[in-house]
Amino acid sequence: MSERANFGSKMGVILAASGSAVGLGNIWRFPCMVGENGGAAFILVYILCVMFLGVPVMVSEFLIGRRAKTNAIEAYSKLAPGTPWIWIGITGVAAAFLILSYYGVVAGWTLEYTVASAVGELSGAKDYTAFFNDFVSNPWKPVLYMAVFILLTHIVVVRGVREGIEKFSKIMMPLLLLIICVLVGCSFSLSGFEEGAAFLLRPDFSKVTNKVILDAMGQAFFSMSIGMGCLCTYASYFSKDTDLMKTAGSVATIDTLVALLGGFIIFPAVFSVPGLSADAGAGLVFITLPNVFHLIFQNVPWLGYIFSLMFYVLLMLAALTSTISLHEVSTAYIHERLKWSRKKAAWAVTAGCIFLGVFCALSFGVLSEIKLFDLTIFDLFDFVTAKLIMPLGGMFISIFTGWYLERSIVKAEVTNEGKLKIPFFKFYIFLLKFVAPVCIGLIFINELFK
Ligand code: PHE
């Protein structure tokens, strides 16, 4: 009998795992990328990456975590003792720690925008570009909001898997989905709805370049929280009758739907204002949108107030359920490896991430001149984790499950010791053995020799 914590229900599992997946990646990064890469063609490539690369790797992480029933690093040393496979775990935990440090900065921005919306600072005509730039380059505000955000995360994580993560996800995820539905409903009535929908749904295949493919794959991995320690850690709390394939399918579906719905909230609004471009990059959500909210609701300012407040609350909640999963990866490792209490381990992670987060937060202002390989500290963290560790992690995880792990173990996990019928098992193995490693490898090499 293990006394290890576990999730209490199937719903809790799906909501916690999709809480990890649904985040700034869906509502901030995905629309930016769709805008920059020309709309529907990118979305199509993205969906293919989710189905044929993302889902199989997700199932693999689930099975590794549940089989080993321990943190992401020790999972590999348990399933492959004395081998270099442990590096998947080590880089995974390191990635979670680094991602939390820079993700916490943007999460902090969402908190500041929520507060600004609530006190009415985000309504009326204003130079929102200056508003954003002044805020992110301020020497203490972004640091403060980042620290508060990581502390909020801490409060949930410290309560444990069932009482903290699961309970919180069960309340927040339905609330988040409700807000999305309300906002999408509102965006139907906007004058730019048709143009926005066409931008998202009508693909222009001439736009599918190598860059689009690489971006789509990187985004799919980031958005699904794949290739680092998160899913493996959460899966170590799954019970023996969690259906891994079904869970992965549900999480991927929820994650992709939320990203698309995020697009359906943002682009119709953007296209409702003549002359605005969808290609605004990172500023889309923090600069373009406040402008748009102000302009389209000029005659009914209270509606603009509500729309904007709901939008930033949504962004903040989505970020919080993701930071929780990032925090848990390192907390679980420290707690189990060093045998520290959960509380002490969580404090160590919180303190460490806030420390690194300070540098990331300031890299938009006083530290913006500090660069390595021409990247600011924030961009460097993003590059190392989202562009290197996560896709490479995904590749090695598929090789590990497809080629190294005994087939009987893989089968036992995926079928819950023979209780479930899995019609696509052979196809799943084929994807893991050949398709995922080759595709990810090719996309990488192509990028390297560009
Ligand atoms: N998937 C999250 C998002 O879309 C980000 C994340 C990445 C969370 C990796 C956990 C692990 O925002």
Residues whose N, C-alpha, C, O or C-beta is under 5 A from the ligand:
A	BS01	LIG	S20 A21 V22 G23 L24 G25 N26 F222 S223 M224 S225 C230 S322 L326
